[in-house]
Amino acid sequence: MGFADLLSDAGQAVLNSWLNTRSYITGYSPSQADVAVFKAISSAPDAEKYPHAARWYKHIASFEDEFPTLPGDASKPYTVYGPEEAAVTLNPAKAPAAAEEEDVDLFGSDDEEEDAEAARVREERLAAYKAKKEAKPKTIAKSVVILDVKPWDDETDMVALEKAVRGIEKDGLVWGTSKLVPVGFGIKKLEINLVVEDEKVSLSDLEEEIQGFEDYVQSTDVVAMQKL
């Protein structure tokens, strides 16, 4: 029969009982089943009355941006999921009193060993999913930089200066194109492009290293920087 009226206390009690031994509505990872049931609830269940449902609601809410891409059939209504026989109907007020009392145990098992085992399984599944999510390749932050390297005077050997600069090799540093730009009085500065991995290369350290070529370099300046 599946879930019925999830806006009523009785309906949320059934959901809470269903999630007592489960991390998700079906399977071991978020799916369209979770999305359908999540959307059928107007707000988070009361954590004191329905702790398992509240825990599940908060967890699924963290995937809200991924709802359209989660696996499963998005066309199925929430009523196809849940227990074979629900404890409520779409109109609980019209349901026989005896049926309400006898359909299901709305508060789950009182067996402490069973509860402990269910909690252990749930935590193992959540830990496995978290580890899987963290194992996804992280995006490497990179920046494109234009760097000015200014010589002492018009007699500075700019070929040797550029060779010294390009001789700096670091993990996460890639030198690009360059050109000589006139600055006045016959002096030209080196304007050079580079790409750096932000976590591996410090621009201030790189500038300090370039300024260490004291025979050629007067100063350096970052002209522009843009994130890739």
N, C-alpha and C positions, 0 to 999 in steps of 0.2 A: 504493500500500500504506500509506503514512503512517508515523508514528512507531510504534515497538513498545515494548520494555521500557526506559523512561526511568530506571529505578532502577539499571541496570547501567552499567558504564564504556563499553561499546560503544554503548549507547543514547544516552548523554550526548555521546559523540563525534559521533554522527549529528546530534544537536541543535546541537552547536557548529558543525559544518560548515554546517548549514542557515542558521544565524544569522551566518555569516561575511560575507554580503553583504546582510543584512536587519536592520532594527531591530525588526520584529515578526514573529510567525508568519505572518500574512497581512496584506496591505495596508500602509497607511502610518500607522496609529494603533492604539492598544490596542483589542482586541476580545475576544469570547468565545473565540476561538481561543487567544489568549494565556492566558486564564483556565484553560481546560481543560488545556493543557500545563503551566502553572505548578502546578496542583493535583496533577498526576501525578508531580511531583518532590518528594521528601520534604524536601529541604534545598537550599541554594544549591550549584550546581556548583563544583568546585575551580577557582579563578580562574587557577591556574598551568597546569592541564591543559586547561581548557575556557574560555578568556578570553571568547569571544563569548557563550557560554551564560551565564556568570556575570554579564556586563554586562547581558544581557537580563533575567535573573532579578531583579537588583537594581532595574532600571528598572521592571519590571512590579509588583514588590512595593510600589512607591510609590503604586500605584493600587488597593491591596487594598480600601480602603473603598468604591471605586467599582465593584468587580467586578459587582454585580447590575445596574448601569445601563449597562455597556459594550455597544456594539452587537454583534449576531450572535446565533447560535442556541446558547443555553446547554445544550441537550439533546444536542448532538453530543459524542462522546467524543474524546479527544485523538488517537486512532489514525487519524482521518480527515484529519489535518493532517500536513504534512511532505513528504518527497520521494516521487516516484512509486514508487521501489523503495528500501526501507530496507536498511541494512547488517546489521540484526539481526532475529531473530525473537523471539517472546515467551519462548522458551527458547533462548538463544544456545548453550548447551552441546550441543544436539542439531543445530545447523546445520552443514552440511558446511564443512570447513576452507577449501576452495577458494573457496566462495561468500563466506565472510567476507572473504577477501583481495581478491576481484575486484568485489564489488558497487559500492562507492563509495570515493572518496578521502576518508577520514575527517578529514583535516587540511586540506582545501581546496587551493587552487592555490598553487604556489610562485612564480607570476608576480608580481614586485614591482609592476609597473604595474597589474595587475588588483587586487591588494590595496589599493593606494593609491586607486584609483578607487572601490572598494567602501567604503573608510573615508570618503572624501569624501562619497559619496552618503548614507551612514548619518548622518554629522554634520549634513548639510544637512537631512535629515528630522527629526532630533532638534531642531535649532534652530528649524525651522518649527513643530513641535508646541509647543515651549516658548513661542514668540512668540504662538501662538494662545491658549495657556492664560493667559498674562499679560495678553492683551488683553481677557479677560472683565471685565465691570464689577465693581469692588470694592465691597463693602458699606461704606456711609458710617456711621461710628460717631457716634451721637448720644446726648445725655443730657437727661433732663428734670430741671429744677432748681426748687426752691422757695427764693426769696430773701427775707430780711427786710431792710427798709430802715427804720431808726429815726430819727425826727426829734429835734430838740433839746428841744422842749417842747410843751405843749398848744396853743401859739399858732402853731405852724408850719402854713403853708398846705399841707395834704396833697394837695389837687387839683393845685397847682402842682408839688409834689414828684413826684407820679406822672407828670405831663406831662413833666417833665424827664427822668425815668428812661426813659419810653417813647420819648423823643426820640433816644435812643442807637440808631443803626442800624449793623449790621455784617453782612457776608456770613456766613451760617451762624447768625444769631441771630433767633429768633422769639419775641416776647412773647406771653404767654397771659393767663389770667384773673388777677384780683387782688381783694384785700379788705383792709379796715382792721380790725386786731385790737387791742382794748384791752390796754394793758400796765400801767395804774395811774395814779392822779393825773390822770385826764382825758386822758392821752397815748395816742395810737394809733399803731401801726406799720403800714407797708405790707407786706403779704405778697403777693408777685407770682410767678407761674409763668412759666417760659421754657424753650425748647428750644434747645440749642446743638449745632453740629457740633464734635466734640472737636478735630479737627485745625485748625479755623479760628478758634475763639473760646476765649480763655483766661479762665476765671472770675476769677482774681486780677486780671487787667487790667481786666475789666468792673467788678468791685467798686471798684477804684481810681478808675475813671472816674466811677462813681456818687458816691463819696465826695468827688469834686471839686465837687459841688453844695453847697458849704459853707453856703449860706444856709438850706438845708433839712435836709441829711443829717448826722446825728451818726456813724452807723456802719452797717455791713451785715454780714449773716451768711448763710451757706448752711445752710438748715434741713434740706434733704434733696436727694439727687441719685440718680437711677436711670438706668442704661443702657437705651436702647431696643433 
